[in-house]
Amino acid sequence: MTNSSETKVPLRGYERVLTMADNGCMKIVHAMLLRSSSTTGAADVAADSAFSVFLRHLPEALVLTFNKHPRMRAKQVKGEFAMAEIEPPLTLESLWQDNLLQVRELSGTTSDHAGDDSTATNWEKYAEAECDRPLDRFSELPFYVRIWVYPSEGAMRVMLFSDHYMSDGISGLTVLNDMMSFAAELSLGPATTHQTLPLCPSLYDLWMKPQPIKHFVSKALAKLFGKMLHKHELKHFTPILPPRSNQSDFTLPVEINSSSVRFGDGSPENMKKALRRCKEESVTFFGALAAAVTVALYAARGDDVSGQQADQGAGNAQRFKLHLSLPFNMRQRVPSPPEETPVGAYMAGSGLESFQNAGVDMQKTRFWDVARNAKQEIDAALNSFAMPLPVVFYDKFVHAKMKPEFLYDISVPHSAISDCDISNIGRYPFKTTHQFNTRANGLSPINSGDQIKDIAIESVHVCNSIPHLGPASCVYVTSVKHFSYAMMHKFDQSQGDKLFAAFVASVEHIGDVDGDKTMADVAKSVQARLLDSV
């Protein structure tokens, strides 16, 4: 490790929470399914196939990607509080030495192994196990790639794993795109440029430093009222669905909890219908997604959709109260947005206050009104003076040097602080087809003698583990040709499976929700869909 002070990276805000436990990390998986349209069957790994060319150039492409983004080469500094350091540029030798890339070939198809319980053949089980395996931030880089090839299907699953303190949902998509793009360019000939982006400041510094008055006020409010507000919210929070018994309470030293992960896919037609209905109702998909997740939690809890909901307090028998948290990509929401898309943790969260305070009258409130109100609340939160308070509070109080007495009067059962975190990654923002020159000695530019074959991105799933303080569940929605779903949860398997099925069914049903349908009406339709699928 170099001792140059220029490579030191202070960890701020959420980065401090994410590194508070040395024996656990919040690990993200980006799972991309690729298909080659140029070959079929066993020929997909032949010397002249697009996949073969991609794999041939992948190591160098991955080295170029690591060297382009400084935070991909970060390691935490032993013995210094909340400090990381950027390692020197990678070489092919260090790529293999540090085990940053592995490629496996599997028999059968991607669907053949869907019911397997083995992490050796079921990619979902493998992703879950890898997300629960902590990285040593002091000796390991925060990114690595695992690839499973299915020759008989002409398919390949690229799994990018990353530590959240140097990554987020957008970061993984950026890394995968650069890796694919570099490999395609290398198939045309040797790389002529080696782009290295400057080290971008942390979200905390991008957000707070240009606004000294706002920073001062936020720090003062966090110091005076942060713990009181945090304690008040936790005191009044009881998860809608009970976490499983092996989830430890949040204590010091931090105990690490396991996470369960589920993945699924929707249909292209349902995605088109959902986006069309959102446009007709003048509602963003994010707002509709918040309403759909509310329906899913309502259905999964087993409420009687006829209206006989369990009483949640005097006068509130018809109101469904839940704690929803929403992470936002802040790259373009800071005072001076970076020109390039920086790789790192550039997300900030906020809760939907009305959902947890007033609740939702499931019998009387229309689905699209809930979606509309959610969008308005999201906009208000993003423009609120209180938006930076959580990141400032965590920066000052919740980190590796947090004192045990800080938790003496704060109880966090099962380490759960909300019911569900809703992450709408959105449509894959880069090109979905990459062209590879399959000639043995491709030369740039492309000429008529070259054999150009395509690799297409079919889907991308994103999910992450929660090792300690966090939501009881976390849902992700991404899209390429259809909605791709992922969910992390802390429940017993049967309850987790029920919630995930309700979540997928609810979002897939958005396009069929008429303007006058109440939340309870939608819940009935979702339950009917679930019964039909059994």
C-alpha positions in Angstrom: 0.0 0.0 0.0 1.3 3.4 -0.9 1.9 6.0 1.9 1.1 8.9 -0.3 -1.4 11.2 1.5 -3.0 12.0 -1.9 -4.6 8.6 -1.9 -6.2 8.8 1.5 -10.0 8.8 1.5 -11.8 9.9 4.7 -15.0 7.9 5.2 -18.0 10.2 5.9 -21.7 9.9 6.5 -23.2 6.5 5.5 -19.8 5.2 4.7 -19.1 5.2 8.5 -22.2 3.2 9.3 -21.3 0.7 6.6 -17.8 0.1 8.1 -18.8 0.1 11.8 -18.3 -3.7 12.1 -15.0 -5.2 10.9 -16.6 -8.7 10.8 -19.5 -7.8 8.5 -20.2 -5.8 5.4 -23.3 -4.8 3.4 -22.5 -6.6 0.1 -24.3 -5.8 -3.1 -24.7 -8.2 -6.0 -25.4 -7.1 -9.6 -26.4 -10.2 -11.6 -26.5 -9.7 -15.4 -27.8 -12.3 -17.8 -26.1 -12.2 -21.2 -27.1 -14.1 -24.4 -25.3 -14.4 -27.6 -27.6 -14.2 -30.6 -24.8 -15.3 -33.0 -24.4 -18.9 -32.0 -26.4 -21.8 -30.6 -25.7 -24.9 -28.6 -22.2 -26.1 -27.8 -20.7 -23.7 -30.3 -21.2 -20.9 -27.9 -17.8 -21.5 -26.4 -16.1 -22.2 -29.7 -13.1 -20.1 -30.5 -15.0 -17.9 -32.9 -18.0 -17.2 -30.7 -18.9 -13.9 -29.2 -18.7 -15.4 -25.7 -15.3 -16.9 -26.3 -14.0 -13.5 -27.5 -15.6 -11.7 -24.5 -13.9 -14.1 -22.1 -10.6 -13.8 -23.8 -10.6 -10.1 -23.4 -12.4 -10.0 -20.0 -9.3 -10.0 -17.7 -7.8 -7.0 -19.4 -11.2 -5.2 -19.6 -11.7 -5.8 -15.9 -8.2 -4.4 -15.1 -9.0 -1.3 -17.2 -12.3 -0.9 -15.3 -10.6 -1.1 -11.9 -8.1 1.4 -13.0 -10.7 3.8 -14.3 -12.6 4.1 -11.0 -10.4 4.9 -8.0 -12.8 3.7 -5.3 -12.8 0.2 -6.8 -9.2 0.0 -5.5 -9.9 1.2 -2.0 -8.9 -0.6 1.2 -9.6 0.5 4.7 -6.6 1.7 6.7 -5.8 -0.4 9.8 -5.4 1.6 12.9 -7.0 4.8 11.6 -10.6 5.9 12.3 -12.9 6.0 9.2 -10.0 6.1 6.7 -9.5 4.3 3.4 -6.7 4.5 0.9 -6.6 4.0 -2.9 -4.3 1.2 -4.0 -2.1 1.6 -7.1 -3.4 0.6 -10.5 -4.1 -3.1 -11.0 -2.2 -5.4 -13.3 -3.3 -8.8 -14.8 -1.1 -10.5 -12.3 -2.7 -8.7 -9.3 -6.2 -9.4 -10.8 -5.5 -13.2 -10.6 -3.6 -13.0 -7.4 -6.4 -11.3 -5.6 -9.0 -13.6 -7.0 -11.0 -10.7 -8.5 -12.3 -12.8 -11.4 -13.5 -16.4 -11.7 -15.2 -18.1 -14.6 -17.2 -21.4 -14.3 -18.9 -23.5 -17.0 -22.1 -25.3 -16.0 -24.0 -28.0 -17.7 -27.7 -27.6 -18.6 -29.5 -24.3 -18.7 -30.1 -21.4 -16.3 -33.6 -22.8 -15.5 -32.5 -26.4 -15.0 -30.9 -25.4 -11.7 -33.6 -23.1 -10.4 -34.8 -25.6 -7.8 -31.4 -26.6 -6.6 -30.3 -25.9 -3.0 -26.7 -26.1 -3.9 -24.6 -22.9 -4.1 -22.5 -24.7 -6.8 -25.4 -24.9 -9.3 -28.1 -22.4 -8.2 -26.9 -18.8 -8.9 -29.5 -17.4 -6.5 -28.3 -19.5 -3.6 -24.7 -18.7 -4.6 -25.5 -14.9 -4.6 -27.2 -15.1 -1.2 -24.2 -17.0 0.3 -21.7 -14.6 -1.2 -23.6 -11.6 0.0 -23.5 -13.0 3.5 -19.7 -13.6 3.3 -17.9 -10.5 4.6 -15.0 -8.9 2.9 -11.9 -8.0 4.8 -11.8 -4.3 4.0 -8.3 -3.9 5.3 -6.8 -6.5 2.8 -9.4 -7.0 0.1 -10.6 -4.7 -2.7 -14.4 -3.9 -2.5 -15.3 -5.4 -6.0 -14.9 -8.8 -7.6 -16.6 -10.7 -10.5 -17.9 -14.2 -10.8 -19.1 -15.6 -14.2 -21.2 -18.7 -14.8 -21.4 -19.9 -18.4 -24.2 -22.1 -19.8 -22.8 -23.4 -23.2 -25.9 -25.4 -24.1 -28.1 -22.4 -23.7 -25.9 -19.7 -25.2 -26.2 -17.8 -21.9 -23.8 -16.3 -19.3 -24.5 -14.9 -15.8 -22.1 -12.2 -14.8 -22.2 -11.5 -11.0 -20.5 -8.4 -9.7 -20.1 -8.3 -5.9 -19.2 -5.1 -4.1 -19.0 -3.7 -0.6 -21.6 -0.9 -0.1 -19.2 1.5 1.5 -17.6 2.0 -1.9 -20.6 1.1 -4.1 -24.3 1.4 -4.7 -26.9 0.3 -7.2 -25.8 2.8 -9.9 -22.1 2.0 -9.3 -22.5 -1.6 -10.2 -24.3 -0.8 -13.4 -21.5 1.6 -14.4 -18.9 -1.0 -13.6 -20.6 -3.7 -15.7 -21.1 -1.4 -18.6 -17.4 -0.3 -18.6 -16.3 -3.9 -18.3 -18.5 -5.0 -21.3 -17.5 -1.9 -23.3 -13.7 -2.4 -22.8 -14.0 -6.0 -23.7 -15.8 -5.1 -27.0 -13.2 -2.5 -27.8 -10.4 -4.8 -27.1 -11.8 -7.3 -29.6 -11.1 -4.7 -32.3 -7.5 -4.3 -31.3 -5.2 -3.3 -28.4 -6.5 -0.6 -26.1 -5.0 2.8 -27.1 -6.3 4.8 -24.1 -6.3 4.1 -20.4 -8.8 6.5 -18.9 -8.5 7.1 -15.2 -11.1 9.3 -13.5 -10.1 11.7 -10.8 -11.1 10.6 -7.3 -14.5 12.1 -6.6 -15.2 13.4 -3.1 -17.7 11.4 -0.9 -21.4 12.2 -1.0 -21.0 13.9 2.4 -18.4 16.3 1.1 -20.2 16.9 -2.3 -23.4 17.7 -0.4 -22.3 19.5 2.7 -19.0 21.4 1.9 -20.6 23.7 -0.7 -23.3 24.6 1.8 -21.5 25.7 5.0 -24.6 27.3 6.6 -26.8 24.2 5.9 -24.0 22.0 7.1 -23.6 24.0 10.4 -27.4 23.9 11.0 -27.6 20.2 10.2 -24.8 19.4 12.6 -26.3 21.5 15.3 -29.7 19.8 14.9 -28.2 16.3 14.8 -26.3 17.0 18.0 -29.2 18.5 19.8 -32.2 16.4 18.6 -30.7 13.6 16.5 -30.7 10.9 19.2 -34.0 12.0 20.6 -35.7 11.8 17.2 -34.0 8.5 16.4 -35.1 7.0 19.7 -38.7 8.3 19.2 -39.0 6.6 15.8 -37.5 3.3 17.1 -39.7 3.3 20.2 -42.8 3.5 18.0 -41.7 1.0 15.4 -42.9 -2.6 15.4 -42.3 -4.5 12.2 -45.4 -5.4 10.1 -43.9 -8.9 9.7 -41.9 -10.4 12.5 -38.2 -11.1 11.7 -37.0 -14.6 12.3 -35.6 -15.6 15.7 -31.9 -15.7 14.6 -31.8 -11.9 14.0 -29.9 -10.4 16.8 -30.7 -7.0 18.4 -28.5 -4.1 17.6 -25.8 -4.0 20.3 -22.2 -3.2 20.8 -20.1 -4.9 19.8 -22.1 -5.4 16.7 -23.5 -8.9 16.1 -23.8 -9.9 12.4 -27.1 -11.2 11.1 -27.7 -13.3 8.0 -29.9 -12.2 5.1 -32.1 -14.1 2.7 -32.4 -13.2 -1.0 -35.0 -13.8 -3.7 -35.0 -13.0 -7.4 -37.7 -13.0 -10.1 -38.7 -11.6 -13.4 -41.9 -10.1 -14.9 -43.2 -10.0 -18.4 -42.4 -7.4 -21.0 -46.1 -6.8 -21.6 -46.8 -6.1 -17.9 -44.0 -3.6 -17.8 -45.4 -1.7 -20.8 -48.9 -1.7 -19.3 -47.6 -0.4 -15.9 -45.6 2.4 -17.4 -48.5 3.3 -19.7 -50.9 3.5 -16.7 -48.5 5.6 -14.7 -48.4 8.1 -17.6 -52.2 8.1 -17.9 -52.5 8.8 -14.1 -49.7 11.4 -14.2 -47.8 9.4 -11.6 -44.2 8.4 -11.6 -43.4 4.7 -11.4 -41.6 5.3 -8.1 -44.9 6.5 -6.6 -46.8 3.5 -8.0 -44.1 1.2 -6.7 -44.5 2.6 -3.2 -48.3 1.9 -3.4 -47.6 -1.6 -4.7 -45.2 -2.5 -1.9 -47.8 -1.3 0.6 -50.3 -3.7 -1.0 -47.7 -6.5 -0.9 -47.0 -6.1 2.8 -50.7 -5.8 3.5 -51.4 -9.1 1.6 -48.4 -10.9 3.0 -49.4 -10.1 6.6 -52.7 -11.9 6.0 -55.1 -9.0 6.6 -58.7 -9.7 5.7 -59.1 -7.6 2.6 -62.8 -7.3 3.3 -61.8 -4.8 5.9 -61.5 -6.7 9.2 -57.9 -5.6 9.7 -56.2 -6.1 13.1 -56.7 -3.0 15.2 -53.7 -0.6 15.2 -55.1 1.7 17.8 -58.3 3.5 18.7 -59.9 5.0 15.6 -57.3 3.5 13.3 -58.7 0.0 12.7 -59.0 0.8 9.0 -55.5 2.4 8.7 -52.5 0.3 7.7 -49.3 1.8 9.2 -45.9 0.8 8.0 -42.4 2.2 7.8 -41.1 2.6 4.3 -37.6 3.9 3.5 -36.4 5.2 0.1 -32.8 5.5 -1.1 -32.2 8.2 -3.7 -29.3 8.5 -6.2 -27.8 11.9 -5.1 -25.2 12.3 -7.8 -27.3 14.9 -9.7 -28.9 16.4 -6.5 -25.7 17.9 -4.9 -24.8 21.6 -5.5 -22.1 20.8 -8.1 -22.9 17.4 -9.7 -19.8 15.4 -11.0 -19.5 15.3 -14.8 -18.9 11.5 -14.9 -20.9 8.9 -12.9 -18.6 8.2 -9.9 -18.4 4.8 -8.5 -19.0 4.9 -4.7 -21.8 5.2 -2.1 -23.8 8.1 -3.4 -27.2 7.2 -2.0 -29.2 9.0 0.7 -32.4 7.8 2.3 -35.7 9.2 3.5 -38.9 7.8 4.9 -42.5 8.2 3.9 -43.7 9.9 7.0 -47.4 9.8 6.2 -47.3 6.0 5.8 -46.0 5.5 9.3 -47.9 8.4 11.1 -51.3 8.6 9.6 -51.2 5.2 7.8 -53.3 4.2 4.7 -57.0 3.6 4.8 -56.9 0.5 2.6 -60.7 0.3 2.2 -61.4 3.9 1.1 -58.1 5.2 -0.4 -57.6 4.7 -4.2 -54.4 3.0 -5.3 -53.5 5.9 -7.7 -54.1 8.5 -4.9 -51.6 6.7 -2.7 -49.1 6.6 -5.6 -49.7 10.3 -6.2 -49.3 11.2 -2.6 -46.2 9.1 -2.3 -44.6 11.0 -5.2 -45.5 14.4 -3.6 -44.0 13.3 -0.3 -40.9 12.1 -2.1 -40.5 15.5 -3.8 -41.0 17.3 -0.5 -38.5 15.1 1.3 -35.8 15.7 -1.4 -36.3 19.5 -1.1 -36.6 19.5 2.7 -34.0 21.1 5.0 -34.2 17.9 7.0 -33.0 15.7 4.2 -29.3 15.8 5.2 -30.0 15.1 8.9 -29.7 11.3 8.8 -26.3 11.4 7.0 -25.0 14.0 9.4 -26.4 12.1 12.4 -24.8 8.8 11.3 -21.5 10.6 10.5 -21.3 12.0 14.0 -22.8 9.2 16.2 -23.2 5.8 14.4 -19.8 4.4 13.5 -16.9 2.2 14.6 -16.1 4.5 17.6 -19.7 4.7 18.8 -19.8 4.4 22.6 -21.9 1.6 24.2 -23.7 4.1 26.5 -25.2 5.6 23.3 -27.5 2.6 23.1 -28.4 2.3 26.8 -31.8 3.9 26.3 -32.3 2.8 22.7 -33.7 -0.6 21.8 -33.4 -2.0 18.3 -35.0 -5.5 18.4 -33.7 -7.7 15.6 -31.6 -4.7 14.3 -34.7 -3.6 12.2 -35.4 0.1 11.8 -38.0 -0.1 9.0 -40.4 -2.5 7.3 -39.1 -2.2 3.8 -36.5 -0.2 1.8 -37.7 0.5 -1.7 -35.0 0.9 -4.4 -36.1 1.7 -7.9 -33.0 1.4 -9.9 -35.0 2.0 -13.1 -34.2 1.2 -16.7 -30.7 0.0 -17.4 -29.1 3.3 -18.5 -26.5 2.0 -21.0 -26.6 0.2 -24.3 -27.9 -3.4 -24.0 -26.1 -4.9 -27.0 -22.3 -5.0 -27.4 -20.6 -6.0 -30.7 -17.5 -8.3 -30.7 -15.1 -8.9 -33.5 -14.6 -12.6 -33.6 -11.7 -12.6 -36.0 -8.6 -14.0 -34.5 -6.7 -10.7 -35.0 -9.3 -8.0 -35.0 -8.1 -4.5 -36.1 -9.8 -1.2 -35.5 -11.6 0.3 -37.2 -14.1 -2.4 -38.2 -13.7 -3.4 -41.9 -15.7 -5.6 -44.2 -13.6 -8.7 -43.4 -14.4 -8.7 -39.8 -17.0 -11.0 -38.3 -19.1 -9.0 -35.9 -21.3 -10.9 -33.4 -23.5 -9.5 -30.7 -23.9 -10.1 -26.9 -27.2 -8.9 -25.6 -28.0 -8.0 -22.0 -31.3 -9.7 -21.2 -31.8 -8.8 -17.5 -30.1 -7.3 -14.5 -30.9 -8.1 -10.9 -29.6 -6.0 -7.9 -29.8 -6.9 -4.3 -27.8 -6.5 -1.1 -27.3 -8.1 2.3 -28.0 -6.2 5.6 -25.6 -7.5 8.3 -26.8 -5.3 11.2 -28.8 -2.0 11.4 -31.3 -1.8 8.6 -34.7 -2.6 7.2 -36.5 -5.9 7.7 -36.7 -6.2 4.0 -35.3 -4.5 0.9 -36.8 -4.6 -2.6 -35.1 -3.7 -5.9 -36.7 -3.2 -9.3 -34.6 -2.9 -12.4 -35.6 -3.2 -16.1 -34.1 -4.1 -19.5 -36.8 -5.9 -21.4 -39.0 -6.5 -18.4 -39.1 -5.7 -14.7 -36.5 -7.7 -12.8 -37.2 -8.1 -9.1 -35.0 -8.8 -6.1 -35.7 -8.9 -2.4 -33.5 -9.2 0.7 -35.5 -10.2 3.9 -35.1 -11.1 7.5 -38.1 -13.4 7.8 -38.7 -17.1 8.1 -38.5 -18.7 4.6 -42.3 -19.3 4.2 -43.0 -15.7 5.2 -40.3 -14.3 3.0 -41.5 -16.4 0.0 -45.1 -15.1 0.6 -44.0 -11.5 0.7 -41.8 -11.8 -2.4 -44.6 -13.5 -4.4 -47.0 -10.7 -3.3 -44.4 -8.0 -4.2 -44.0 -9.4 -7.7 -47.7 -9.9 -8.3 -48.5 -6.4 -7.0 -46.0 -4.7 -9.3 -46.9 -6.9 -12.3 -50.6 -5.9 -11.7 -50.0 -2.1 -11.8 -51.0 -1.9 -15.4 -54.4 -3.4 -14.7 -55.4 -1.1 -11.8 -58.3 1.1 -12.8 -58.6 4.7 -11.6 -61.3 4.0 -9.0 -59.8 0.9 -7.4 -59.0 1.1 -3.7 -55.9 -0.4 -2.1 -58.1 -3.2 -0.7 -59.5 -3.9 -4.2 -55.9 -4.2 -5.5 -55.0 -6.5 -2.6 -57.9 -8.7 -3.5 -56.7 -8.9 -7.1 -53.1 -9.7 -5.9 -54.3 -12.5 -3.6 -56.3 -13.9 -6.5 -53.2 -13.9 -8.7 -51.3 -15.7 -6.0 -54.0 -18.4 -5.7 -54.0 -18.8 -9.5 -50.3 -19.3 -9.5 -50.3 -22.1 -6.9 
